[in-house]
Amino acid sequence: MSDIFKRHIAKFAEVNDKEFSKILTFFQVQKVKKKENLLVEGHICTTNYFVLKGCLRKFFVNTKGVEQTTEFAIENWWITDLVAYEHKLPSEFYIQAVENAEVLSIENSTEATLLSEFPVMERYFRFIYQRAYAASQMRMKYLYDLSKEEFYHHLNDHYPEFVQRIPQYLIASYLGFTPEYLSEIRAKRRS
Amino acid sequence: MSDIFKRHIAKFAEVNDKEFSKILTFFQVQKVKKKENLLVEGHICTTNYFVLKGCLRKFFVNTKGVEQTTEFAIENWWITDLVAYEHKLPSEFYIQAVENAEVLSIENSTEATLLSEFPVMERYFRFIYQRAYAASQMRMKYLYDLSKEEFYHHLNDHYPEFVQRIPQYLIASYLGFTPEYLSEIRAKRRS
């Protein structure tokens, strides 16, 4: 199962089998049940997660008491509350399994040791964060430029498997509208 | 003037004077006049900018023909269209000087050489992108959670010098409302 992580590292950095075996010892493999929380609002966030299998989401509970999803992570994605993780602060978010999942987890302090012993992993994480930031720059543009309905169609056109895979009420929560409104949009497009 | 860059690197990575002198040779110092464009929509984006002095902004022209600002960069900030920069693609954005500015610029291909000759810079850029992505995660939360008016007050409370420094019509463009509406909000708060 850790092969998926090995292949992911190999996309960005050169790590041989022996090094990879050592790198892997810095991580824990964790199974998470659907709806189980890996992070709860108000708790100190010390862990970063790499999804081996399944799907996680990050959300916060807004002032109206509604869960607002801000991020999904499927296979090969990292997910944490990055501000809280770097500074070991209480988080404003939840991280929860959307499907039964298997993740690699690493603690903040362990990551520091990993990076000092395997500087090649600086390159790996540089790429991870560079691409994540690049994606968020584009998402910001869509948030300004597209209506919610257009953003849904954009997702559907560019990431059809993702939209199929995620329960519709969570897609609605990510887009910031009600499940009923999402049904309407979908019906409109089909007709 | 390059001292500001040296101090910025020192925050995240260990680089001695001799190394820094060599690292600096990978960059160009560039003076930019207020309103001058460093990047134009449709042009291939090959350059990444570090602001030594002054202020830049990134914007796109939306479907209504209105400039929508998505990002500012003041001293110690990097700015580019990261998707286009990594893949050498035509950009969907403009990067323009808000004030007369001085920047360090590096070309994509030069950055690759820099990173292979000075792997310590992988650590530096890992931190840059990690923090930028962390900030964008929080911004995403505010975009979902706060009204435009609340977001303005949040900016004003947390970054008063920034709000003072940037022309009001650009703050309005960043927040996605008209300068007139911003004046109303400001008047309301004063009263």
Interface residues (C-beta under 8 A of the other chain):
Chain A: F60 N62 T63 Q68 T70 E71 D81 L82 V83 E86 E92 F93 L115 P119 E122 R123 F125 R126 Y129 Q130 R131 A132 Y133 A134 A135 S136 Q137 M138 R139 M140 K141 L143 Y144 D145 G176
Chain B: F60 N62 T63 Q68 T70 E71 D81 L82 V83 E86 E92 F93 L115 P119 E122 R123 F125 R126 Y129 Q130 R131 A132 Y133 A134 A135 S136 Q137 M138 R139 M140 K141 L143 Y144 D145 G176
